[in-house]
């Protein structure tokens, strides 16, 4: 009668526990080679005596240490049992680190996520089951390390009470995914309840996502101001389908896409840039797209105030009010011959009050709703 197979979930826990190295602390050889792995599962107390395939009675060893234990009696049972606790202590020792900033955390997390992504895309998505089975243990090992690092540094992750807008909620989902991935069978991926949250790749600057704008233009302006202080700001591209900021990151030019929400949200948190919204970024971008679509050039008054631009030497100020009143216009104190555009178009032409129109003529200011603004831009030669 043959042996009872070791359950897949137990194999996966063993791979994760090993951290990719032989569990003999005096060996510690890497179990992952270019062509796969040299993982061997050894019974601490002989299977023939116990019929015990439990996680507690199994340990991952390299072929040499497995032979020395089983056949050469180089180690006793109690000694080998201790190796599991030693490895758990090593995990705490190696990765129990509190980082000072999210950038430091990202430097440790990003390579592990990148390696997981490469293995998953090259083997699982390409239907190469043999190589997936060989390299999946590496993902389990990386996930074990990721769970430790992230759990110890949750204070660095942007948090918000509404989970929909919270990167810490994204991390919680990822940690649940790690647990389920470790404890589920490899041939039942589709039955997992907590799939890998793709936004994790955005948060750690691996691949951007096309999400929605963080609405506050004021937050974006403050972020640019902070980047300028640090000499990191290069420029901004607005009025297009996928607007972005160009920055210097470790001396290298890179882009932060404004719809890459988790990444931008983390930057806003790190730079303390979250501000209430008076002008919505999506509406501002739409207005600037209207300008670009007519091949009309514009410049910002300055990058710390994206709500004011110049078109053919005419100053245009963007506002966002349900109904632009005379009082709001008085508080704005616009310069003569400037153009005020109310981006709030939910109530159509009623977004500007009659009193505001009357007052605008007194101070020689032009008021537009979005329809009027688009007509104005279309009329520019």
C-alpha positions in Angstrom: 0.0 0.0 0.0 1.5 3.4 -1.1 1.9 6.5 1.0 -0.9 9.0 1.5 0.0 12.0 -0.6 0.9 15.2 1.3 -1.9 17.7 1.0 -1.2 20.6 -1.4 -2.0 23.3 1.3 0.6 21.7 3.6 3.2 21.7 0.8 2.5 25.4 0.2 2.9 26.2 3.9 6.2 24.3 4.0 7.5 26.3 1.0 6.6 29.6 2.6 8.1 28.5 5.9 11.4 27.6 4.3 12.0 31.2 3.0 13.6 29.5 0.0 16.5 28.0 1.8 17.3 24.6 3.4 15.9 24.6 6.9 19.1 23.3 8.4 20.5 26.5 9.9 24.1 25.3 9.3 23.3 24.8 5.6 20.8 27.3 4.4 21.6 26.6 0.7 19.2 28.3 -1.8 16.6 25.8 -3.0 15.8 27.7 -6.2 17.9 27.2 -9.3 17.5 28.6 -12.8 15.8 25.4 -13.9 13.5 25.1 -11.0 14.1 24.0 -7.4 15.8 21.3 -5.3 13.2 21.2 -2.6 12.8 18.0 -0.7 10.1 17.3 1.9 11.4 15.2 4.8 9.4 13.6 7.6 10.8 14.5 11.0 9.4 11.3 12.6 9.5 8.5 10.0 6.3 8.1 8.0 6.5 4.4 8.3 6.1 4.6 12.0 3.6 7.5 12.3 1.7 7.8 8.9 2.0 11.5 9.8 1.8 14.0 6.9 1.1 17.0 9.1 2.8 20.3 8.7 4.4 19.9 12.1 6.0 16.6 11.1 7.4 17.8 7.7 10.3 20.0 6.9 12.0 21.3 3.8 15.6 20.3 3.2 18.1 20.3 0.4 19.0 16.8 -1.0 22.2 16.6 0.9 20.7 17.4 4.3 17.7 15.1 3.6 20.2 12.2 3.0 22.3 13.0 6.0 19.1 13.0 8.2 17.3 10.0 6.8 20.2 7.7 6.0 23.3 8.9 7.7 21.7 9.8 11.1 23.7 13.0 11.1 20.9 14.8 13.0 18.4 13.6 15.6 14.6 14.2 15.6 14.6 16.8 18.4 17.4 18.8 16.6 15.5 18.8 13.4 12.2 19.9 15.1 14.0 22.9 16.5 15.0 24.0 13.0 11.4 25.1 12.3 11.4 27.5 15.3 14.9 28.7 14.3 13.6 29.6 10.9 10.6 31.4 12.3 13.0 33.4 14.5 15.2 34.2 11.5 12.2 35.6 9.6 11.6 38.0 12.5 15.3 38.9 12.7 15.8 39.4 9.0 12.6 41.4 8.2 11.4 42.9 11.5 12.4 46.4 10.4 10.6 49.7 10.9 11.3 51.9 7.9 11.4 55.7 8.2 9.5 56.5 5.0 7.3 54.9 2.3 10.1 55.3 -0.2 12.3 53.0 2.0 9.5 50.6 2.3 8.9 50.6 -1.5 12.6 49.9 -2.1 12.2 46.6 -0.2 8.7 45.6 -1.4 9.0 46.5 -5.1 11.6 43.8 -6.1 9.6 41.0 -4.5 6.4 42.1 -6.2 8.2 42.4 -9.5 9.6 38.9 -9.2 6.1 37.5 -8.4 4.6 39.4 -11.3 7.2 38.0 -13.7 6.7 34.4 -12.6 2.9 34.7 -12.7 2.8 36.3 -16.2 5.5 34.1 -17.8 4.2 30.8 -16.5 0.7 30.9 -15.2 -0.8 33.3 -17.7 1.1 31.5 -20.5 -0.4 28.2 -19.5 3.0 26.6 -18.8 1.9 24.4 -15.9 5.1 22.6 -15.5 7.2 25.7 -15.0 4.5 27.3 -12.9 4.6 24.4 -10.5 8.4 24.7 -10.3 8.5 28.4 -9.7 5.3 29.0 -7.7 7.1 28.1 -4.4 9.2 31.2 -5.0 6.0 33.3 -4.9 5.0 31.7 -1.7 8.4 32.5 -0.2 8.3 36.1 -1.4 4.8 36.5 0.0 5.9 35.3 3.4 8.5 38.1 3.5 6.1 40.7 2.0 3.5 39.9 4.7 6.1 40.4 7.5 7.5 43.7 6.0 4.0 45.2 5.3 2.5 44.2 8.6 5.3 45.8 10.5 5.0 49.1 8.5 1.3 49.8 8.1 1.8 53.2 9.7 3.5 54.3 6.4 0.6 53.5 4.2 -2.0 56.1 3.4 -5.2 55.5 5.4 -8.8 56.8 5.0 -12.0 55.9 6.8 -13.7 55.1 3.5 -12.0 51.9 2.3 -12.7 52.8 -1.3 -10.1 55.7 -1.0 -7.7 54.0 1.4 -4.3 52.4 0.5 -4.3 50.7 3.9 -7.5 48.9 2.9 -5.7 47.8 -0.3 -2.8 46.4 1.8 -5.3 44.5 4.0 -6.8 42.9 0.9 -3.3 41.9 -0.3 -2.5 40.3 3.1 -5.7 38.3 2.9 -4.8 37.2 -0.6 -1.3 36.1 0.7 -3.0 33.9 3.3 -5.4 32.4 0.9 -2.8 31.8 -1.8 -0.7 29.9 0.7 -3.5 27.8 1.9 -5.3 27.0 -1.4 -4.6 24.4 -4.0 -2.6 25.5 -7.0 -5.1 24.0 -9.5 -8.0 25.9 -8.0 -7.0 29.5 -8.6 -10.4 30.4 -9.8 -12.0 29.4 -6.5 -10.0 31.9 -4.5 -12.2 34.6 -2.9 -9.5 37.2 -2.5 -7.6 37.6 -5.8 -4.4 39.6 -6.1 -5.4 43.3 -5.9 -3.9 44.8 -9.1 -3.8 48.3 -7.5 -0.9 47.0 -5.4 1.2 47.3 -8.6 0.2 51.0 -8.8 1.0 51.7 -5.1 4.5 50.4 -5.4 5.2 51.9 -8.8 5.4 48.7 -10.8 2.7 49.4 -13.4 0.2 52.3 -13.5 -3.6 51.8 -13.5 -6.2 53.9 -15.3 -8.5 54.8 -12.4 -10.3 58.0 -11.6 -9.0 61.4 -10.7 -8.5 62.5 -7.1 -10.9 65.4 -7.5 -9.1 68.3 -5.6 -7.1 70.6 -7.9 -5.9 72.3 -4.7 -4.2 69.0 -3.5 -2.4 68.7 -6.9 -1.3 72.3 -6.7 0.1 71.8 -3.2 1.9 68.6 -4.3 3.6 70.5 -7.2 4.6 73.2 -4.8 6.2 70.6 -2.5 8.0 69.0 -5.4 9.3 72.4 -6.5 10.8 73.0 -3.0 12.7 69.7 -3.3 13.8 70.4 -6.9 11.9 67.4 -8.2 9.2 69.0 -10.3 9.8 69.0 -14.1 6.4 69.8 -15.6 2.7 68.8 -16.0 0.7 67.7 -18.9 -3.0 68.5 -18.6 -5.8 68.7 -21.1 -5.3 65.1 -22.4 -6.7 61.6 -21.9 -4.0 60.5 -19.5 -2.5 63.6 -17.8 0.7 63.3 -15.8 3.3 65.1 -13.8 7.0 64.7 -14.8 9.3 64.5 -11.8 12.9 63.7 -10.9 12.9 60.5 -8.9 16.4 59.6 -7.6 17.9 61.8 -10.4 15.8 60.0 -13.1 12.9 61.6 -15.0 9.6 59.7 -14.5 5.9 60.2 -14.8 3.1 60.2 -12.2 -0.1 59.7 -14.1 -3.0 61.6 -12.4 -5.3 58.6 -12.9 -2.8 56.2 -11.2 -4.8 56.8 -8.1 -3.1 54.6 -5.4 0.3 55.9 -6.2 -0.8 59.5 -6.3 -2.8 59.0 -3.1 0.3 57.8 -1.4 2.3 60.8 -2.6 -0.4 63.1 -1.3 -0.3 61.4 2.1 3.5 61.5 2.3 3.6 65.2 1.4 0.5 66.1 3.5 -1.2 67.5 0.4 -4.8 66.4 0.9 -7.0 69.5 0.7 -10.8 70.0 0.3 -12.0 70.4 -3.3 -13.2 73.7 -4.7 -12.3 73.0 -8.4 -12.6 69.4 -9.7 -9.6 68.1 -11.6 -11.7 66.1 -14.0 -13.7 69.2 -15.0 -10.5 71.3 -15.3 -8.9 68.7 -17.5 -12.0 68.6 -19.7 -11.8 72.4 -20.2 -8.1 72.2 -21.1 -8.8 69.3 -23.5 -11.3 71.6 -25.3 -8.5 74.2 -25.7 -6.0 71.5 -27.0 -8.5 70.0 -29.4 -8.6 73.4 -31.3 -4.8 73.6 -31.3 -4.9 76.7 -29.2 -1.9 77.2 -26.9 -2.2 78.1 -23.3 0.1 78.6 -20.3 -0.5 78.4 -16.6 -0.1 81.6 -14.6 2.2 79.4 -12.4 2.3 75.7 -11.6 1.1 76.4 -8.0 -2.2 77.7 -9.4 -3.5 75.5 -12.2 -6.9 77.3 -12.1 -5.5 80.3 -13.9 -4.2 80.2 -17.5 -3.4 82.6 -20.3 -4.8 82.2 -23.8 -3.5 84.8 -26.3 -2.6 87.1 -23.4 -6.2 86.8 -22.0 -6.4 85.6 -18.4 -8.8 82.8 -17.8 -9.8 81.8 -14.3 -11.7 78.5 -13.6 -14.2 78.2 -10.8 -16.5 75.4 -9.7 -19.8 76.5 -8.1 -23.3 75.3 -8.4 -24.4 78.8 -9.1 -21.8 81.6 -9.4 -23.1 84.5 -7.5 -22.2 88.2 -7.4 -20.8 87.7 -3.9 -18.4 85.0 -5.1 -17.4 87.2 -8.0 -16.7 90.1 -5.7 -14.6 87.9 -3.4 -12.6 86.7 -6.4 -11.7 90.4 -7.3 -10.8 89.5 -10.9 -8.6 91.8 -13.0 -10.2 93.8 -15.8 -10.7 92.0 -19.1 -10.2 88.6 -17.6 -12.5 85.6 -18.3 -14.2 83.6 -15.5 -15.4 80.1 -16.4 -17.7 78.1 -14.1 -16.9 74.5 -14.7 -19.9 73.3 -12.7 -22.3 72.5 -15.6 -24.8 70.2 -13.9 -27.5 73.0 -14.0 -26.5 74.2 -17.4 -26.7 78.0 -18.1 -28.2 78.5 -14.6 -24.7 77.9 -13.1 -24.2 81.7 -13.3 -26.7 84.0 -11.6 -28.1 87.1 -13.4 -26.7 89.3 -10.6 -23.2 87.9 -11.4 -23.7 88.7 -15.1 -24.8 92.3 -14.3 -21.8 92.8 -12.0 -19.3 91.4 -14.5 -20.3 94.1 -17.0 -19.6 96.7 -14.4 -16.1 95.5 -13.8 -15.4 94.6 -17.4 -15.1 90.8 -16.9 -16.5 88.0 -19.2 -18.4 85.1 -17.6 -18.8 81.7 -19.3 -20.4 78.5 -18.5 -18.8 75.5 -20.2 -21.0 75.8 -23.3 -20.1 79.4 -23.8 -16.4 78.7 -23.0 -16.2 76.0 -25.8 -17.8 78.4 -28.3 -15.3 81.1 -27.3 -12.4 78.7 -27.8 -13.8 77.5 -31.2 -13.9 81.1 -32.3 -10.2 81.7 -31.7 -8.3 81.9 -35.0 
